[in-house]
């Protein structure tokens, strides 16, 4: 699946991590009301995890917290990568359950599909 609206070279996770903040906006956030330019990773976890999977493969992980969920990736080499961890500036999240999620499950929501499309077009 193509990523980006211009000729962007994304060869590494670090390349993607540098480019993502320009793609994160309120309309790509699950938590539109909580999103701000001061903390642009808020609500971007599912979208970001899907983009990481598109580019680098691997698995989607979902952690359940007391009143929310959070997504990140396990790459094919076994490394876990969470490019939206910065949204938890004040406290480290505590997961009560962690599980694999299929791409189909995460993309089964039309709003998520739209947010992914918008983010990819901005990278």
C-alpha positions as CSV (number, residue, x, y, z in Angstrom):
1,X,0.0,0.0,0.0
2,X,1.6,3.3,-1.0
3,X,2.4,5.8,1.7
4,X,2.8,9.5,1.0
5,X,1.7,12.0,-1.5
6,X,5.2,13.0,-2.6
7,X,8.5,11.2,-3.2
8,X,9.3,10.3,0.4
9,X,12.0,7.8,1.2
10,X,11.1,5.8,4.3
11,X,13.8,3.1,4.7
12,X,13.9,2.8,8.5
13,X,11.6,3.1,11.5
14,X,13.6,6.3,12.4
15,X,12.8,7.8,9.0
16,X,9.1,7.2,9.6
17,X,9.3,8.5,13.2
18,X,10.7,11.8,11.9
19,X,8.0,12.1,9.3
20,X,4.9,11.1,11.4
21,X,4.4,14.4,13.4
22,X,3.7,16.2,10.1
23,X,0.9,13.6,9.4
24,X,-0.7,13.7,12.8
25,X,-3.6,16.1,13.0
26,X,-6.9,16.3,14.9
27,X,-8.6,14.6,11.9
28,X,-6.3,11.6,12.1
29,X,-6.6,11.2,15.9
30,X,-9.1,8.9,17.5
31,X,-9.3,11.5,20.3
32,X,-10.0,14.6,18.3
33,X,-11.0,16.7,21.3
34,X,-7.8,15.8,23.2
35,X,-5.4,16.3,20.3
36,X,-3.1,19.3,20.3
37,X,0.0,20.4,18.5
38,X,1.8,20.2,21.8
39,X,1.1,16.5,22.0
40,X,0.3,15.4,18.4
41,X,0.7,11.6,19.1
42,X,-2.5,11.6,21.1
43,X,-5.0,9.2,19.6
44,X,-2.7,8.3,16.7
45,X,-1.8,4.8,17.9
46,X,-4.0,2.6,15.6
47,X,-3.3,4.7,12.5
48,X,0.5,4.7,13.2
49,X,0.6,1.0,14.0
50,X,-1.1,0.3,10.7
51,X,1.3,2.5,8.7
52,X,4.3,0.8,10.5
53,X,2.9,-2.6,9.5
54,X,2.4,-1.5,5.9
55,X,6.0,-0.4,5.6
56,X,7.9,-2.9,7.8
57,X,5.5,-5.9,8.3
58,X,5.1,-7.6,11.6
59,X,2.2,-7.8,14.0
60,X,-0.2,-5.4,15.6
61,X,-0.3,-5.4,19.4
62,X,-3.1,-3.9,21.5
63,X,-2.9,-3.2,25.1
64,X,-6.0,-2.6,27.2
65,X,-5.7,0.0,30.0
66,X,-8.2,0.8,32.6
67,X,-10.4,3.0,30.3
68,X,-8.7,2.9,26.9
69,X,-6.7,0.8,24.5
70,X,-3.3,1.4,22.8
71,X,-1.7,-0.1,19.7
72,X,1.9,-0.7,18.8
73,X,4.0,-3.1,16.6
74,X,6.1,-6.1,16.9
75,X,8.4,-6.2,13.8
76,X,9.4,-9.4,12.0
77,X,12.7,-9.4,14.0
78,X,10.8,-9.5,17.3
79,X,11.5,-5.8,18.2
80,X,8.5,-4.0,19.7
81,X,8.1,-0.4,18.4
82,X,5.7,2.2,19.7
83,X,6.0,5.4,17.7
84,X,3.1,7.0,19.7
85,X,4.5,6.4,23.1
86,X,5.3,10.1,23.4
87,X,1.6,10.7,24.0
88,X,2.1,9.3,27.5
89,X,4.3,12.1,28.6
90,X,3.2,12.2,32.2
91,X,2.7,8.5,33.1
92,X,3.8,5.2,31.6
93,X,0.7,3.2,30.5
94,X,-0.2,0.2,32.6
95,X,-1.8,-2.6,30.5
96,X,-4.1,-5.1,32.1
97,X,-4.2,-7.2,29.0
98,X,-2.0,-7.3,25.8
99,X,-3.0,-9.3,22.7
100,X,-2.3,-9.5,19.0
101,X,-4.9,-7.9,16.7
102,X,-5.4,-8.7,13.1
103,X,-5.1,-5.9,10.5
104,X,-8.6,-6.8,9.4
105,X,-10.0,-6.3,12.9
106,X,-8.4,-2.9,13.3
107,X,-9.5,-1.8,9.8
108,X,-13.0,-3.1,10.3
109,X,-14.0,0.5,11.5
110,X,-14.7,2.9,8.6
111,X,-13.4,5.9,10.7
112,X,-10.0,4.1,11.2
113,X,-9.7,3.4,7.5
114,X,-10.4,7.1,6.7
115,X,-7.8,8.2,9.4
116,X,-5.2,5.9,8.0
117,X,-5.8,7.2,4.5
118,X,-5.5,10.8,5.6
119,X,-2.3,10.1,7.5
120,X,-0.6,8.2,4.6
121,X,-1.4,11.1,2.3
122,X,0.4,13.5,4.6
123,X,3.6,11.6,5.1
